[in-house]
Amino acid sequence: MTNPTRLTVTLAELRELHALPDEALLNVHEAAAFLRLSPNALNWYRSQRRGPTYQRVGPKVIRYRVGDLRAYMVEVQPLSRSYESRKARVDRANVEG
């Protein structure tokens, strides 16, 4: 049995999605590709009232603004340890100096 939903996105397709303006609207499959999630994961987040902000365009039509997806990516992406430790060293230097 094969999955009818294609989960892999080419680099060119991903670049096209990320090049869109913040006001552009994406469907569930495009938004999932943008976030590198499966459409089912994105649907689950929405059903749990988590995940990125979405807009209901019709009774069964969901769209995601690219700007909201970008904001969500920044919100959920943890900072790397090297960044955090560097920031802590800079903060200590500012306090001591």
N, CA, C and O atoms as a CHARMM CRD file, in Angstrom:
* protein
*
  388
    1    1 MET  N      0.83700  -1.16500   0.00000 PROA 1      0.00000
    2    1 MET  CA     0.00000   0.00000   0.00000 PROA 1      0.00000
    3    1 MET  C      0.89100   1.24000   0.00000 PROA 1      0.00000
    4    1 MET  O      1.81700   1.34400   0.80500 PROA 1      0.00000
    5    2 THR  N      0.61600   2.15600  -0.88200 PROA 2      0.00000
    6    2 THR  CA     1.41600   3.37700  -0.96400 PROA 2      0.00000
    7    2 THR  C      0.61100   4.55400  -0.45000 PROA 2      0.00000
    8    2 THR  O     -0.61900   4.56700  -0.50300 PROA 2      0.00000
    9    3 ASN  N      1.32100   5.52000   0.03800 PROA 3      0.00000
   10    3 ASN  CA     0.69500   6.73000   0.55300 PROA 3      0.00000
   11    3 ASN  C      0.43500   7.66800  -0.62200 PROA 3      0.00000
   12    3 ASN  O      1.37900   8.03200  -1.32200 PROA 3      0.00000
   13    4 PRO  N     -0.82000   8.07400  -0.86400 PROA 4      0.00000
   14    4 PRO  CA    -1.09900   8.95200  -2.00100 PROA 4      0.00000
   15    4 PRO  C     -0.56700  10.36500  -1.81600 PROA 4      0.00000
   16    4 PRO  O     -0.42300  11.10100  -2.79300 PROA 4      0.00000
   17    5 THR  N     -0.27300  10.75600  -0.58300 PROA 5      0.00000
   18    5 THR  CA     0.25400  12.08600  -0.31600 PROA 5      0.00000
   19    5 THR  C      1.77500  12.05100  -0.38400 PROA 5      0.00000
   20    5 THR  O      2.42900  11.32400   0.36300 PROA 5      0.00000
   21    6 ARG  N      2.32000  12.84300  -1.28500 PROA 6      0.00000
   22    6 ARG  CA     3.76700  12.89500  -1.42700 PROA 6      0.00000
   23    6 ARG  C      4.33000  13.78100  -0.33500 PROA 6      0.00000
   24    6 ARG  O      3.95900  14.94900  -0.22300 PROA 6      0.00000
   25    7 LEU  N      5.22800  13.22800   0.47400 PROA 7      0.00000
   26    7 LEU  CA     5.77200  13.97100   1.60600 PROA 7      0.00000
   27    7 LEU  C      7.12400  14.59600   1.29700 PROA 7      0.00000
   28    7 LEU  O      7.58900  15.46300   2.03700 PROA 7      0.00000
   29    8 THR  N      7.74700  14.17300   0.23500 PROA 8      0.00000
   30    8 THR  CA     9.05200  14.74600  -0.08900 PROA 8      0.00000
   31    8 THR  C      8.87100  15.93900  -1.01400 PROA 8      0.00000
   32    8 THR  O      8.01500  15.94300  -1.89800 PROA 8      0.00000
   33    9 VAL  N      9.67800  16.92200  -0.79100 PROA 9      0.00000
   34    9 VAL  CA     9.63100  18.14700  -1.58400 PROA 9      0.00000
   35    9 VAL  C     11.03500  18.37800  -2.12700 PROA 9      0.00000
   36    9 VAL  O     12.02700  18.22600  -1.41400 PROA 9      0.00000
   37   10 THR  N     11.10000  18.74400  -3.38700 PROA 10     0.00000
   38   10 THR  CA    12.41100  19.02800  -3.95700 PROA 10     0.00000
   39   10 THR  C     12.90900  20.36200  -3.42900 PROA 10     0.00000
   40   10 THR  O     12.13200  21.18400  -2.94300 PROA 10     0.00000
   41   11 LEU  N     14.19400  20.56100  -3.52900 PROA 11     0.00000
   42   11 LEU  CA    14.79100  21.81200  -3.07500 PROA 11     0.00000
   43   11 LEU  C     14.22800  22.99600  -3.85700 PROA 11     0.00000
   44   11 LEU  O     13.99600  24.06300  -3.28900 PROA 11     0.00000
   45   12 ALA  N     14.01000  22.81200  -5.14400 PROA 12     0.00000
   46   12 ALA  CA    13.45000  23.88600  -5.97300 PROA 12     0.00000
   47   12 ALA  C     12.04000  24.25300  -5.51700 PROA 12     0.00000
   48   12 ALA  O     11.69500  25.43300  -5.45200 PROA 12     0.00000
   49   13 GLU  N     11.21700  23.23500  -5.19900 PROA 13     0.00000
   50   13 GLU  CA     9.85800  23.50800  -4.71500 PROA 13     0.00000
   51   13 GLU  C      9.88400  24.22000  -3.37000 PROA 13     0.00000
   52   13 GLU  O      9.08400  25.12100  -3.12100 PROA 13     0.00000
   53   14 LEU  N     10.80100  23.81400  -2.51200 PROA 14     0.00000
   54   14 LEU  CA    10.92600  24.46000  -1.20700 PROA 14     0.00000
   55   14 LEU  C     11.36900  25.90800  -1.35200 PROA 14     0.00000
   56   14 LEU  O     10.88000  26.78300  -0.63700 PROA 14     0.00000
   57   15 ARG  N     12.28000  26.16200  -2.26300 PROA 15     0.00000
   58   15 ARG  CA    12.71800  27.55000  -2.51800 PROA 15     0.00000
   59   15 ARG  C     11.56000  28.39400  -3.01500 PROA 15     0.00000
   60   15 ARG  O     11.41900  29.54800  -2.60800 PROA 15     0.00000
   61   16 GLU  N     10.71600  27.83500  -3.90000 PROA 16     0.00000
   62   16 GLU  CA     9.56200  28.57900  -4.41000 PROA 16     0.00000
   63   16 GLU  C      8.60900  28.94100  -3.26900 PROA 16     0.00000
   64   16 GLU  O      8.10300  30.06200  -3.20700 PROA 16     0.00000
   65   17 LEU  N      8.36900  27.99100  -2.37400 PROA 17     0.00000
   66   17 LEU  CA     7.47600  28.26300  -1.25000 PROA 17     0.00000
   67   17 LEU  C      8.03900  29.34800  -0.34200 PROA 17     0.00000
   68   17 LEU  O      7.30600  30.23500   0.09600 PROA 17     0.00000
   69   18 HSD  N      9.32700  29.28400  -0.06000 PROA 18     0.00000
   70   18 HSD  CA     9.93700  30.26100   0.84600 PROA 18     0.00000
   71   18 HSD  C     10.12900  31.62800   0.18500 PROA 18     0.00000
   72   18 HSD  O     10.35700  32.61800   0.88000 PROA 18     0.00000
   73   19 ALA  N     10.04100  31.69700  -1.13600 PROA 19     0.00000
   74   19 ALA  CA    10.18100  32.96800  -1.84200 PROA 19     0.00000
   75   19 ALA  C      8.85900  33.73600  -1.91700 PROA 19     0.00000
   76   19 ALA  O      8.84400  34.89900  -2.31900 PROA 19     0.00000
   77   20 LEU  N      7.76600  33.10700  -1.54000 PROA 20     0.00000
   78   20 LEU  CA     6.46100  33.76100  -1.60700 PROA 20     0.00000
   79   20 LEU  C      6.36800  34.90700  -0.60300 PROA 20     0.00000
   80   20 LEU  O      7.01300  34.86700   0.44500 PROA 20     0.00000
   81   21 PRO  N      5.56900  35.92800  -0.91700 PROA 21     0.00000
   82   21 PRO  CA     5.39400  37.03800   0.03700 PROA 21     0.00000
   83   21 PRO  C      4.59900  36.58200   1.26100 PROA 21     0.00000
   84   21 PRO  O      3.91800  35.55700   1.21900 PROA 21     0.00000
   85   22 ASP  N      4.68800  37.34100   2.34000 PROA 22     0.00000
   86   22 ASP  CA     4.01500  36.99300   3.59100 PROA 22     0.00000
   87   22 ASP  C      2.49800  36.88800   3.44300 PROA 22     0.00000
   88   22 ASP  O      1.86500  36.14100   4.18900 PROA 22     0.00000
   89   23 GLU  N      1.91200  37.60500   2.51500 PROA 23     0.00000
   90   23 GLU  CA     0.46300  37.61200   2.35500 PROA 23     0.00000
   91   23 GLU  C     -0.06100  36.42000   1.56400 PROA 23     0.00000
   92   23 GLU  O     -1.27100  36.19700   1.53100 PROA 23     0.00000
   93   24 ALA  N      0.81100  35.65200   0.92900 PROA 24     0.00000
   94   24 ALA  CA     0.38300  34.51100   0.11400 PROA 24     0.00000
   95   24 ALA  C     -0.28400  33.46100   0.98800 PROA 24     0.00000
   96   24 ALA  O      0.11500  33.23900   2.13100 PROA 24     0.00000
   97   25 LEU  N     -1.31300  32.81500   0.43100 PROA 25     0.00000
   98   25 LEU  CA    -2.03700  31.77300   1.14800 PROA 25     0.00000
   99   25 LEU  C     -1.65800  30.40900   0.59100 PROA 25     0.00000
  100   25 LEU  O     -1.59900  30.21600  -0.62300 PROA 25     0.00000
  101   26 LEU  N     -1.39900  29.46000   1.49500 PROA 26     0.00000
  102   26 LEU  CA    -1.03800  28.10500   1.09500 PROA 26     0.00000
  103   26 LEU  C     -2.08600  27.12800   1.59600 PROA 26     0.00000
  104   26 LEU  O     -2.68700  27.33200   2.65000 PROA 26     0.00000
  105   27 ASN  N     -2.30100  26.05900   0.82900 PROA 27     0.00000
  106   27 ASN  CA    -3.19900  25.01200   1.30600 PROA 27     0.00000
  107   27 ASN  C     -2.46500  24.14300   2.32100 PROA 27     0.00000
  108   27 ASN  O     -1.28900  24.37300   2.60000 PROA 27     0.00000
  109   28 VAL  N     -3.14400  23.16000   2.86400 PROA 28     0.00000
  110   28 VAL  CA    -2.56700  22.33000   3.92400 PROA 28     0.00000
  111   28 VAL  C     -1.30800  21.60700   3.44200 PROA 28     0.00000
  112   28 VAL  O     -0.30800  21.55100   4.15700 PROA 28     0.00000
  113   29 HSD  N     -1.36100  21.05700   2.23500 PROA 29     0.00000
  114   29 HSD  CA    -0.20700  20.31200   1.72500 PROA 29     0.00000
  115   29 HSD  C      1.00000  21.21600   1.50200 PROA 29     0.00000
  116   29 HSD  O      2.12800  20.83700   1.81600 PROA 29     0.00000
  117   30 GLU  N      0.76700  22.41100   0.96000 PROA 30     0.00000
  118   30 GLU  CA     1.86300  23.36000   0.75000 PROA 30     0.00000
  119   30 GLU  C      2.42200  23.86300   2.07800 PROA 30     0.00000
  120   30 GLU  O      3.63700  23.98000   2.24200 PROA 30     0.00000
  121   31 ALA  N      1.53000  24.15900   3.02700 PROA 31     0.00000
  122   31 ALA  CA     1.97600  24.63600   4.34400 PROA 31     0.00000
  123   31 ALA  C      2.77800  23.55500   5.05900 PROA 31     0.00000
  124   31 ALA  O      3.78400  23.84900   5.70500 PROA 31     0.00000
  125   32 ALA  N      2.33700  22.31700   4.94500 PROA 32     0.00000
  126   32 ALA  CA     3.06600  21.21800   5.57200 PROA 32     0.00000
  127   32 ALA  C      4.45300  21.08800   4.94900 PROA 32     0.00000
  128   32 ALA  O      5.43100  20.86400   5.66200 PROA 32     0.00000
  129   33 ALA  N      4.54700  21.22400   3.64100 PROA 33     0.00000
  130   33 ALA  CA     5.85000  21.16100   2.97500 PROA 33     0.00000
  131   33 ALA  C      6.72800  22.31700   3.43100 PROA 33     0.00000
  132   33 ALA  O      7.92300  22.13200   3.66100 PROA 33     0.00000
  133   34 PHE  N      6.15200  23.50200   3.56600 PROA 34     0.00000
  134   34 PHE  CA     6.87700  24.68700   4.01800 PROA 34     0.00000
  135   34 PHE  C      7.49700  24.43800   5.38500 PROA 34     0.00000
  136   34 PHE  O      8.63900  24.82400   5.63500 PROA 34     0.00000
  137   35 LEU  N      6.73200  23.78600   6.28000 PROA 35     0.00000
  138   35 LEU  CA     7.19000  23.52200   7.64800 PROA 35     0.00000
  139   35 LEU  C      7.93400  22.19500   7.77000 PROA 35     0.00000
  140   35 LEU  O      8.42900  21.85500   8.84500 PROA 35     0.00000
  141   36 ARG  N      8.01400  21.45000   6.67700 PROA 36     0.00000
  142   36 ARG  CA     8.66000  20.13200   6.66400 PROA 36     0.00000
  143   36 ARG  C      7.95000  19.17400   7.61200 PROA 36     0.00000
  144   36 ARG  O      8.58700  18.42500   8.35200 PROA 36     0.00000
  145   37 LEU  N      6.60900  19.21000   7.57600 PROA 37     0.00000
  146   37 LEU  CA     5.76000  18.31100   8.34400 PROA 37     0.00000
  147   37 LEU  C      4.90000  17.52000   7.37100 PROA 37     0.00000
  148   37 LEU  O      4.85300  17.83200   6.18100 PROA 37     0.00000
  149   38 SER  N      4.23000  16.50800   7.86800 PROA 38     0.00000
  150   38 SER  CA     3.24500  15.82000   7.04000 PROA 38     0.00000
  151   38 SER  C      1.93200  16.59800   7.13200 PROA 38     0.00000
  152   38 SER  O      1.68000  17.26000   8.13900 PROA 38     0.00000
  153   39 PRO  N      1.09600  16.52600   6.10300 PROA 39     0.00000
  154   39 PRO  CA    -0.21400  17.18500   6.18900 PROA 39     0.00000
  155   39 PRO  C     -1.03200  16.67300   7.37000 PROA 39     0.00000
  156   39 PRO  O     -1.77100  17.44100   7.98600 PROA 39     0.00000
  157   40 ASN  N     -0.91000  15.38600   7.69300 PROA 40     0.00000
  158   40 ASN  CA    -1.64300  14.84100   8.83900 PROA 40     0.00000
  159   40 ASN  C     -1.18200  15.47100  10.14800 PROA 40     0.00000
  160   40 ASN  O     -1.99900  15.73000  11.03100 PROA 40     0.00000
  161   41 ALA  N      0.10800  15.71700  10.27900 PROA 41     0.00000
  162   41 ALA  CA     0.61900  16.36400  11.49600 PROA 41     0.00000
  163   41 ALA  C      0.05100  17.77400  11.61800 PROA 41     0.00000
  164   41 ALA  O     -0.35600  18.19500  12.70000 PROA 41     0.00000
  165   42 LEU  N      0.02700  18.49300  10.51200 PROA 42     0.00000
  166   42 LEU  CA    -0.51200  19.85300  10.52200 PROA 42     0.00000
  167   42 LEU  C     -2.00400  19.83200  10.86100 PROA 42     0.00000
  168   42 LEU  O     -2.47800  20.68700  11.60900 PROA 42     0.00000
  169   43 ASN  N     -2.74900  18.86500  10.31900 PROA 43     0.00000
  170   43 ASN  CA    -4.17800  18.72100  10.65100 PROA 43     0.00000
  171   43 ASN  C     -4.36100  18.41200  12.13400 PROA 43     0.00000
  172   43 ASN  O     -5.27500  18.93400  12.77200 PROA 43     0.00000
  173   44 TRP  N     -3.49200  17.56300  12.68200 PROA 44     0.00000
  174   44 TRP  CA    -3.59200  17.22800  14.10100 PROA 44     0.00000
  175   44 TRP  C     -3.33300  18.46000  14.96200 PROA 44     0.00000
  176   44 TRP  O     -4.06800  18.71100  15.91800 PROA 44     0.00000
  177   45 TYR  N     -2.28700  19.23600  14.63000 PROA 45     0.00000
  178   45 TYR  CA    -2.00500  20.45900  15.38800 PROA 45     0.00000
  179   45 TYR  C     -3.22600  21.37200  15.37500 PROA 45     0.00000
  180   45 TYR  O     -3.60200  21.93200  16.40500 PROA 45     0.00000
  181   46 ARG  N     -3.84100  21.51700  14.20700 PROA 46     0.00000
  182   46 ARG  CA    -4.99800  22.40000  14.10000 PROA 46     0.00000
  183   46 ARG  C     -6.15200  21.87100  14.95000 PROA 46     0.00000
  184   46 ARG  O     -6.84000  22.65800  15.59900 PROA 46     0.00000
  185   47 SER  N     -6.37800  20.55300  14.96000 PROA 47     0.00000
  186   47 SER  CA    -7.47000  19.98700  15.74800 PROA 47     0.00000
  187   47 SER  C     -7.23300  20.14500  17.24600 PROA 47     0.00000
  188   47 SER  O     -8.18500  20.17700  18.02500 PROA 47     0.00000
  189   48 GLN  N     -5.97600  20.24200  17.65000 PROA 48     0.00000
  190   48 GLN  CA    -5.62000  20.42500  19.05800 PROA 48     0.00000
  191   48 GLN  C     -5.46700  21.90100  19.42800 PROA 48     0.00000
  192   48 GLN  O     -5.06800  22.22800  20.54500 PROA 48     0.00000
  193   49 ARG  N     -5.78600  22.78700  18.48300 PROA 49     0.00000
  194   49 ARG  CA    -5.65500  24.24400  18.66200 PROA 49     0.00000
  195   49 ARG  C     -4.21700  24.63900  18.96400 PROA 49     0.00000
  196   49 ARG  O     -3.95000  25.51600  19.78600 PROA 49     0.00000
  197   50 ARG  N     -3.30800  23.97400  18.28400 PROA 50     0.00000
  198   50 ARG  CA    -1.88200  24.27400  18.37500 PROA 50     0.00000
  199   50 ARG  C     -1.39800  24.55400  16.95400 PROA 50     0.00000
  200   50 ARG  O     -2.17200  24.50400  15.99900 PROA 50     0.00000
  201   51 GLY  N     -0.13700  24.84100  16.83500 PROA 51     0.00000
  202   51 GLY  CA     0.42200  25.03500  15.50500 PROA 51     0.00000
  203   51 GLY  C      0.21700  26.44400  14.99000 PROA 51     0.00000
  204   51 GLY  O     -0.20400  27.33500  15.72800 PROA 51     0.00000
  205   52 PRO  N      0.51900  26.63600  13.71100 PROA 52     0.00000
  206   52 PRO  CA     0.43900  27.98500  13.14100 PROA 52     0.00000
  207   52 PRO  C     -1.00300  28.46400  12.97800 PROA 52     0.00000
  208   52 PRO  O     -1.93900  27.66900  12.89400 PROA 52     0.00000
  209   53 THR  N     -1.14900  29.77400  12.93600 PROA 53     0.00000
  210   53 THR  CA    -2.44700  30.39600  12.70900 PROA 53     0.00000
  211   53 THR  C     -2.93500  30.04700  11.31300 PROA 53     0.00000
  212   53 THR  O     -2.15100  30.02300  10.36500 PROA 53     0.00000
  213   54 TYR  N     -4.22000  29.77800  11.18400 PROA 54     0.00000
  214   54 TYR  CA    -4.79400  29.43600   9.88800 PROA 54     0.00000
  215   54 TYR  C     -6.04500  30.26200   9.65300 PROA 54     0.00000
  216   54 TYR  O     -6.57300  30.89900  10.56400 PROA 54     0.00000
  217   55 GLN  N     -6.50700  30.23800   8.40800 PROA 55     0.00000
  218   55 GLN  CA    -7.73200  30.93900   8.04900 PROA 55     0.00000
  219   55 GLN  C     -8.68100  29.94100   7.41200 PROA 55     0.00000
  220   55 GLN  O     -8.27700  29.13600   6.57300 PROA 55     0.00000
  221   56 ARG  N     -9.92200  29.99200   7.80400 PROA 56     0.00000
  222   56 ARG  CA   -10.93900  29.14900   7.19800 PROA 56     0.00000
  223   56 ARG  C    -11.58400  29.96900   6.08300 PROA 56     0.00000
  224   56 ARG  O    -12.23300  30.98200   6.34600 PROA 56     0.00000
  225   57 VAL  N    -11.40500  29.53000   4.84800 PROA 57     0.00000
  226   57 VAL  CA   -11.90000  30.26900   3.69100 PROA 57     0.00000
  227   57 VAL  C    -13.30900  29.81400   3.32300 PROA 57     0.00000
  228   57 VAL  O    -14.09700  30.60400   2.80400 PROA 57     0.00000
  229   58 GLY  N    -13.62500  28.58200   3.58100 PROA 58     0.00000
  230   58 GLY  CA   -14.94400  28.01500   3.31600 PROA 58     0.00000
  231   58 GLY  C    -15.24500  26.99000   4.38400 PROA 58     0.00000
  232   58 GLY  O    -14.48600  26.85400   5.34400 PROA 58     0.00000
  233   59 PRO  N    -16.34900  26.26200   4.23300 PROA 59     0.00000
  234   59 PRO  CA   -16.69100  25.29100   5.26300 PROA 59     0.00000
  235   59 PRO  C    -15.62000  24.20800   5.46100 PROA 59     0.00000
  236   59 PRO  O    -15.44700  23.70500   6.57100 PROA 59     0.00000
  237   60 LYS  N    -14.91900  23.85900   4.41200 PROA 60     0.00000
  238   60 LYS  CA   -13.89000  22.82100   4.52400 PROA 60     0.00000
  239   60 LYS  C    -12.55900  23.25500   3.92100 PROA 60     0.00000
  240   60 LYS  O    -11.69800  22.41800   3.64900 PROA 60     0.00000
  241   61 VAL  N    -12.38800  24.54600   3.71400 PROA 61     0.00000
  242   61 VAL  CA   -11.17500  25.04800   3.05900 PROA 61     0.00000
  243   61 VAL  C    -10.32000  25.80400   4.07300 PROA 61     0.00000
  244   61 VAL  O    -10.74100  26.82400   4.62000 PROA 61     0.00000
  245   62 ILE  N     -9.11900  25.29300   4.31600 PROA 62     0.00000
  246   62 ILE  CA    -8.18000  25.89000   5.25900 PROA 62     0.00000
  247   62 ILE  C     -7.00900  26.45200   4.48300 PROA 62     0.00000
  248   62 ILE  O     -6.50100  25.81000   3.56300 PROA 62     0.00000
  249   63 ARG  N     -6.57500  27.65400   4.85100 PROA 63     0.00000
  250   63 ARG  CA    -5.40300  28.26900   4.22700 PROA 63     0.00000
  251   63 ARG  C     -4.49300  28.83000   5.31700 PROA 63     0.00000
  252   63 ARG  O     -4.95000  29.23800   6.38400 PROA 63     0.00000
  253   64 TYR  N     -3.21000  28.83900   5.02300 PROA 64     0.00000
  254   64 TYR  CA    -2.19400  29.36800   5.93600 PROA 64     0.00000
  255   64 TYR  C     -1.46300  30.50300   5.25200 PROA 64     0.00000
  256   64 TYR  O     -1.02200  30.35900   4.11100 PROA 64     0.00000
  257   65 ARG  N     -1.32700  31.64000   5.93800 PROA 65     0.00000
  258   65 ARG  CA    -0.52700  32.75000   5.41000 PROA 65     0.00000
  259   65 ARG  C      0.94600  32.40500   5.57800 PROA 65     0.00000
  260   65 ARG  O      1.34800  31.85700   6.60400 PROA 65     0.00000
  261   66 VAL  N      1.74700  32.72600   4.57200 PROA 66     0.00000
  262   66 VAL  CA     3.18000  32.44800   4.62800 PROA 66     0.00000
  263   66 VAL  C      3.81500  33.18600   5.79900 PROA 66     0.00000
  264   66 VAL  O      4.69100  32.63900   6.46800 PROA 66     0.00000
  265   67 GLY  N      3.39100  34.41100   6.05600 PROA 67     0.00000
  266   67 GLY  CA     3.92700  35.17700   7.18200 PROA 67     0.00000
  267   67 GLY  C      3.66700  34.49300   8.51600 PROA 67     0.00000
  268   67 GLY  O      4.52300  34.50600   9.40000 PROA 67     0.00000
  269   68 ASP  N      2.47800  33.89100   8.66500 PROA 68     0.00000
  270   68 ASP  CA     2.16300  33.16700   9.89100 PROA 68     0.00000
  271   68 ASP  C      3.01700  31.91100  10.02700 PROA 68     0.00000
  272   68 ASP  O      3.42200  31.55200  11.13200 PROA 68     0.00000
  273   69 LEU  N      3.29000  31.25000   8.91700 PROA 69     0.00000
  274   69 LEU  CA     4.14600  30.05600   8.95000 PROA 69     0.00000
  275   69 LEU  C      5.57400  30.42700   9.32700 PROA 69     0.00000
  276   69 LEU  O      6.23100  29.71000  10.08100 PROA 69     0.00000
  277   70 ARG  N      6.05200  31.55400   8.79800 PROA 70     0.00000
  278   70 ARG  CA     7.40800  32.01000   9.15700 PROA 70     0.00000
  279   70 ARG  C      7.48100  32.34600  10.65000 PROA 70     0.00000
  280   70 ARG  O      8.44600  31.98600  11.32500 PROA 70     0.00000
  281   71 ALA  N      6.46800  33.03100  11.15600 PROA 71     0.00000
  282   71 ALA  CA     6.45200  33.38600  12.57800 PROA 71     0.00000
  283   71 ALA  C      6.39900  32.12800  13.44000 PROA 71     0.00000
  284   71 ALA  O      7.04700  32.06600  14.48500 PROA 71     0.00000
  285   72 TYR  N      5.64600  31.14300  13.01800 PROA 72     0.00000
  286   72 TYR  CA     5.55300  29.88800  13.76600 PROA 72     0.00000
  287   72 TYR  C      6.89800  29.17200  13.78600 PROA 72     0.00000
  288   72 TYR  O      7.29700  28.62800  14.81600 PROA 72     0.00000
  289   73 MET  N      7.59800  29.17100  12.65600 PROA 73     0.00000
  290   73 MET  CA     8.91300  28.52300  12.59700 PROA 73     0.00000
  291   73 MET  C      9.88000  29.16200  13.58500 PROA 73     0.00000
  292   73 MET  O     10.63300  28.45900  14.25900 PROA 73     0.00000
  293   74 VAL  N      9.86500  30.47900  13.67600 PROA 74     0.00000
  294   74 VAL  CA    10.75300  31.18300  14.60300 PROA 74     0.00000
  295   74 VAL  C     10.35100  30.88500  16.04300 PROA 74     0.00000
  296   74 VAL  O     11.20400  30.73300  16.91800 PROA 74     0.00000
  297   75 GLU  N      9.05500  30.80400  16.27700 PROA 75     0.00000
  298   75 GLU  CA     8.54000  30.58200  17.62700 PROA 75     0.00000
  299   75 GLU  C      8.89900  29.19500  18.16400 PROA 75     0.00000
  300   75 GLU  O      9.23000  29.06200  19.34200 PROA 75     0.00000
  301   76 VAL  N      8.84200  28.18400  17.33800 PROA 76     0.00000
  302   76 VAL  CA     9.05000  26.81800  17.84000 PROA 76     0.00000
  303   76 VAL  C     10.47300  26.31500  17.67800 PROA 76     0.00000
  304   76 VAL  O     10.83300  25.29300  18.26300 PROA 76     0.00000
  305   77 GLN  N     11.28100  27.00300  16.90700 PROA 77     0.00000
  306   77 GLN  CA    12.65100  26.52900  16.69300 PROA 77     0.00000
  307   77 GLN  C     13.51300  26.93100  17.89000 PROA 77     0.00000
  308   77 GLN  O     13.70300  28.11800  18.15300 PROA 77     0.00000
  309   78 PRO  N     14.02700  25.94300  18.60700 PROA 78     0.00000
  310   78 PRO  CA    14.87000  26.28200  19.76000 PROA 78     0.00000
  311   78 PRO  C     16.21100  26.84000  19.31400 PROA 78     0.00000
  312   78 PRO  O     16.71600  26.50700  18.24200 PROA 78     0.00000
  313   79 LEU  N     16.77100  27.68600  20.14700 PROA 79     0.00000
  314   79 LEU  CA    18.09100  28.22200  19.85200 PROA 79     0.00000
  315   79 LEU  C     19.14200  27.13300  20.05900 PROA 79     0.00000
  316   79 LEU  O     18.98400  26.25300  20.90500 PROA 79     0.00000
  317   80 SER  N     20.18800  27.20700  19.29300 PROA 80     0.00000
  318   80 SER  CA    21.24400  26.21100  19.45400 PROA 80     0.00000
  319   80 SER  C     21.99300  26.46600  20.76100 PROA 80     0.00000
  320   80 SER  O     22.00600  27.58400  21.27600 PROA 80     0.00000
  321   81 ARG  N     22.60600  25.42700  21.27800 PROA 81     0.00000
  322   81 ARG  CA    23.35000  25.57500  22.53200 PROA 81     0.00000
  323   81 ARG  C     24.51400  26.53000  22.38200 PROA 81     0.00000
  324   81 ARG  O     24.83100  27.28300  23.30300 PROA 81     0.00000
  325   82 SER  N     25.15400  26.50200  21.21800 PROA 82     0.00000
  326   82 SER  CA    26.30700  27.38500  21.03800 PROA 82     0.00000
  327   82 SER  C     25.85900  28.84400  21.09100 PROA 82     0.00000
  328   82 SER  O     26.57100  29.68700  21.63700 PROA 82     0.00000
  329   83 TYR  N     24.68800  29.15300  20.53100 PROA 83     0.00000
  330   83 TYR  CA    24.18200  30.51800  20.58200 PROA 83     0.00000
  331   83 TYR  C     23.86500  30.90300  22.02700 PROA 83     0.00000
  332   83 TYR  O     24.22000  31.99000  22.48200 PROA 83     0.00000
  333   84 GLU  N     23.18900  29.99600  22.74400 PROA 84     0.00000
  334   84 GLU  CA    22.82000  30.29500  24.12400 PROA 84     0.00000
  335   84 GLU  C     24.04500  30.50000  25.00300 PROA 84     0.00000
  336   84 GLU  O     24.07700  31.41800  25.82200 PROA 84     0.00000
  337   85 SER  N     25.06800  29.63700  24.83400 PROA 85     0.00000
  338   85 SER  CA    26.25300  29.77900  25.67800 PROA 85     0.00000
  339   85 SER  C     27.01800  31.04700  25.32100 PROA 85     0.00000
  340   85 SER  O     27.57900  31.69800  26.20200 PROA 85     0.00000
  341   86 ARG  N     27.04900  31.40700  24.03100 PROA 86     0.00000
  342   86 ARG  CA    27.72100  32.64300  23.62000 PROA 86     0.00000
  343   86 ARG  C     26.98200  33.84700  24.20800 PROA 86     0.00000
  344   86 ARG  O     27.61100  34.78000  24.70900 PROA 86     0.00000
  345   87 LYS  N     25.65300  33.82400  24.14600 PROA 87     0.00000
  346   87 LYS  CA    24.85800  34.92200  24.68800 PROA 87     0.00000
  347   87 LYS  C     25.08400  35.04200  26.19100 PROA 87     0.00000
  348   87 LYS  O     25.18900  36.15300  26.71000 PROA 87     0.00000
  349   88 ALA  N     25.16200  33.91800  26.89800 PROA 88     0.00000
  350   88 ALA  CA    25.40700  33.94800  28.34600 PROA 88     0.00000
  351   88 ALA  C     26.76800  34.55700  28.64500 PROA 88     0.00000
  352   88 ALA  O     26.90100  35.33900  29.58700 PROA 88     0.00000
  353   89 ARG  N     27.79200  34.20700  27.85000 PROA 89     0.00000
  354   89 ARG  CA    29.12700  34.77800  28.06600 PROA 89     0.00000
  355   89 ARG  C     29.11900  36.27400  27.81800 PROA 89     0.00000
  356   89 ARG  O     29.74800  37.02600  28.56300 PROA 89     0.00000
  357   90 VAL  N     28.42000  36.71800  26.78600 PROA 90     0.00000
  358   90 VAL  CA    28.35000  38.14800  26.47800 PROA 90     0.00000
  359   90 VAL  C     27.61000  38.87600  27.59200 PROA 90     0.00000
  360   90 VAL  O     28.02700  39.95500  28.01400 PROA 90     0.00000
  361   91 ASP  N     26.50500  38.28800  28.07400 PROA 91     0.00000
  362   91 ASP  CA    25.74800  38.90600  29.15500 PROA 91     0.00000
  363   91 ASP  C     26.58800  39.02500  30.42600 PROA 91     0.00000
  364   91 ASP  O     26.54600  40.05400  31.10000 PROA 91     0.00000
  365   92 ARG  N     27.34900  37.98000  30.75600 PROA 92     0.00000
  366   92 ARG  CA    28.21600  38.02500  31.94200 PROA 92     0.00000
  367   92 ARG  C     29.29000  39.08700  31.77300 PROA 92     0.00000
  368   92 ARG  O     29.61700  39.80200  32.72000 PROA 92     0.00000
  369   93 ALA  N     29.83700  39.19000  30.57300 PROA 93     0.00000
  370   93 ALA  CA    30.88000  40.18900  30.32400 PROA 93     0.00000
  371   93 ALA  C     30.31100  41.59700  30.47700 PROA 93     0.00000
  372   93 ALA  O     30.98700  42.48700  30.99300 PROA 93     0.00000
  373   94 ASN  N     29.08900  41.79900  30.03600 PROA 94     0.00000
  374   94 ASN  CA    28.44700  43.11000  30.15600 PROA 94     0.00000
  375   94 ASN  C     28.17300  43.47100  31.61200 PROA 94     0.00000
  376   94 ASN  O     28.30100  44.63100  32.00400 PROA 94     0.00000
  377   95 VAL  N     27.79800  42.48100  32.40900 PROA 95     0.00000
  378   95 VAL  CA    27.51800  42.71600  33.82700 PROA 95     0.00000
  379   95 VAL  C     28.80500  42.99800  34.58300 PROA 95     0.00000
  380   95 VAL  O     28.85100  43.89400  35.42600 PROA 95     0.00000
  381   96 GLU  N     29.86900  42.22300  34.28000 PROA 96     0.00000
  382   96 GLU  CA    31.12600  42.37000  34.99500 PROA 96     0.00000
  383   96 GLU  C     31.89500  43.61700  34.55200 PROA 96     0.00000
  384   96 GLU  O     32.61900  44.22800  35.33700 PROA 96     0.00000
  385   97 GLY  N     31.72100  43.98100  33.27900 PROA 97     0.00000
  386   97 GLY  CA    32.52800  45.07100  32.73200 PROA 97     0.00000
  387   97 GLY  C     31.88000  46.34500  32.75500 PROA 97     0.00000
  388   97 GLY  O     32.46000  47.34100  32.32100 PROA 97     0.00000
